[in-house]
Amino acid sequence: MPVKMRYNKLPREEPTSSLQKEQIGIWSLLFYHWMTDTFKTGNSRPLQQSDLLPIEEQNKTRTLTENLQNIWLEERNACFRGGKRPRLWRCVAKILPLLEIMVMVLFGMVGSICAILRCLLLGVILSNLNSNKGDKTVMYVSAVLMAVVIIGGRIFQQFRNWMAEVMGQRICCALRGMIYSKVKM
């Protein structure tokens, strides 16, 4: 009989972080202020389980796996009744919250608009530099607006990339959990 290899589950301790009690704001998210205590602790000593922030319920592997398995069973039953073949990609698409997808698409659109605005503002600046009667105030306002557009576009791009990474990790955890639940040990 083969020996079962299992990992030892870490004992769950309550996090000691003070940030758990307070709401994380936009500036905290932008500058990763919510991780400052963890970085300071990790700099002074090795991190322990109690030093880390808890995982939200929606991001836990067990929750994601159970959700994907339930959706897969529904898909499989519906396809067998209809005489079709079930598709895993449809189930994976259903575990992602529609609101988060829409926000990510919106952030992508804002990033595209910012890229177009950068080009337009640069055109205004260059046309004012080339003309003999160029208005200096329009040029300065365009330069300031260009800086604001660049910074805003980068912030939206950062959030979009972060949300895509979180969604990818959710999909990865759900699929791994589903595979591991099917493997006989």
C-alpha positions in Angstrom: 0.0 0.0 0.0 1.5 3.4 -1.0 2.3 5.9 1.8 0.1 9.0 1.7 2.1 12.2 1.6 0.2 15.1 3.3 1.2 18.5 4.4 1.0 19.6 8.0 -1.6 22.3 8.3 -0.4 25.4 10.2 -2.3 26.1 13.3 -4.6 29.1 12.8 -3.7 32.0 15.0 -5.6 35.3 15.1 -3.7 38.1 13.2 -2.2 40.8 15.5 -2.3 43.4 12.8 -4.1 46.6 13.7 -5.1 47.1 10.1 -7.6 44.3 10.3 -9.9 46.5 12.4 -9.7 49.6 10.2 -11.0 50.0 6.7 -8.4 50.1 3.9 -8.8 53.3 2.0 -7.8 54.3 -1.6 -4.4 55.8 -0.5 -3.6 52.7 1.5 -4.2 50.6 -1.6 -2.3 52.9 -3.9 0.9 53.0 -1.8 0.6 49.5 -0.1 0.4 51.1 3.3 -1.7 48.1 4.5 1.5 46.0 4.2 3.8 48.3 6.2 3.5 46.5 9.5 4.2 43.2 7.8 7.3 44.5 6.1 8.6 46.0 9.3 8.1 42.8 11.2 9.7 40.8 8.4 12.7 43.1 8.5 13.3 42.6 12.2 12.5 38.8 12.5 11.2 35.9 10.4 7.4 36.1 9.8 5.0 33.8 11.6 1.4 32.9 10.6 0.0 35.4 13.1 1.9 38.2 11.4 0.0 37.8 8.1 -3.4 39.3 7.4 -6.2 36.7 7.1 -7.4 35.6 3.7 -10.8 36.8 2.7 -13.5 34.1 2.5 -14.0 34.7 -1.2 -10.3 34.1 -1.9 -10.0 30.8 0.0 -9.2 27.8 -2.1 -11.9 25.7 -0.4 -14.6 28.3 -1.3 -13.4 28.7 -4.8 -13.1 24.9 -5.4 -16.6 24.2 -4.0 -18.0 27.0 -6.1 -16.3 25.7 -9.3 -17.4 22.1 -8.6 -21.0 23.1 -8.1 -21.0 25.1 -11.3 -19.3 22.2 -13.1 -22.0 19.8 -11.9 -24.7 22.1 -13.1 -23.0 22.5 -16.5 -22.5 18.8 -16.8 -26.1 18.0 -16.0 -27.4 20.7 -18.3 -25.2 19.5 -21.2 -26.1 15.8 -20.8 -29.8 16.7 -20.9 -29.2 18.8 -24.0 -26.9 16.2 -25.6 -23.9 18.6 -25.6 -20.5 18.3 -24.3 -19.7 20.2 -21.0 -17.1 23.0 -21.3 -14.8 23.8 -18.3 -14.1 27.3 -19.6 -17.8 28.3 -19.2 -17.6 27.2 -15.6 -14.4 29.1 -15.0 -16.0 32.2 -16.5 -18.9 31.9 -14.1 -16.8 31.9 -10.9 -15.5 35.4 -11.7 -17.8 38.2 -10.3 -19.3 40.2 -13.2 -18.9 43.4 -11.2 -15.1 42.9 -10.9 -14.9 42.1 -14.6 -16.8 45.3 -15.5 -14.6 47.4 -13.2 -11.5 45.9 -14.9 -12.9 46.7 -18.3 -13.8 50.2 -17.2 -10.2 50.7 -15.9 -8.8 49.5 -19.2 -11.1 52.0 -21.1 -9.9 54.8 -18.8 -6.3 53.8 -19.5 -7.0 53.9 -23.3 -8.6 57.3 -23.0 -5.6 58.6 -21.0 -3.3 57.4 -23.8 -5.3 59.3 -26.4 -5.4 62.4 -24.2 -1.6 62.3 -23.8 -1.2 62.3 -27.5 -3.7 65.2 -27.9 -2.1 67.3 -25.2 1.3 66.7 -26.6 0.0 67.9 -30.0 -1.4 71.0 -28.4 2.0 71.7 -26.8 4.0 71.1 -30.0 1.6 73.2 -32.1 2.0 76.1 -29.6 5.7 75.8 -29.8 5.8 75.8 -33.6 3.4 78.8 -34.0 4.7 82.4 -33.7 1.7 83.5 -31.6 1.5 80.5 -29.3 -0.3 81.1 -26.0 2.0 80.3 -23.1 -0.9 79.7 -20.7 -2.4 77.1 -22.9 0.9 75.4 -23.2 1.4 75.4 -19.4 -2.1 74.2 -18.7 -1.6 71.4 -21.3 1.6 70.4 -19.7 0.0 70.2 -16.2 -3.0 68.3 -17.7 -0.6 65.9 -19.4 1.1 65.1 -16.1 -2.2 64.6 -14.4 -3.4 62.3 -17.2 -0.2 60.3 -17.1 -0.4 59.8 -13.4 -4.1 59.0 -13.5 -3.6 56.5 -16.4 -0.8 54.7 -14.5 -2.9 54.4 -11.4 -5.9 52.9 -13.3 -3.5 50.6 -15.2 -2.0 49.5 -11.8 -5.4 48.7 -10.4 -6.5 46.9 -13.6 -3.3 44.7 -13.5 -3.8 44.0 -9.8 -7.4 42.9 -10.4 -6.4 40.7 -13.3 -3.7 39.1 -11.1 -6.2 38.4 -8.3 -8.7 36.9 -10.8 -6.0 34.7 -12.3 -5.0 33.5 -8.8 -8.7 32.7 -8.1 -9.0 30.7 -11.2 -5.7 28.9 -10.5 -6.7 28.0 -7.0 -10.1 26.8 -8.0 -8.7 24.6 -10.8 -5.9 23.2 -8.6 -8.4 22.5 -5.8 -10.7 20.7 -8.3 -7.8 18.6 -9.6 -6.5 17.7 -6.2 -10.0 16.7 -5.1 -10.1 14.2 -8.0 -6.7 12.7 -7.3 -6.9 9.5 -5.2 -4.2 9.4 -2.6 
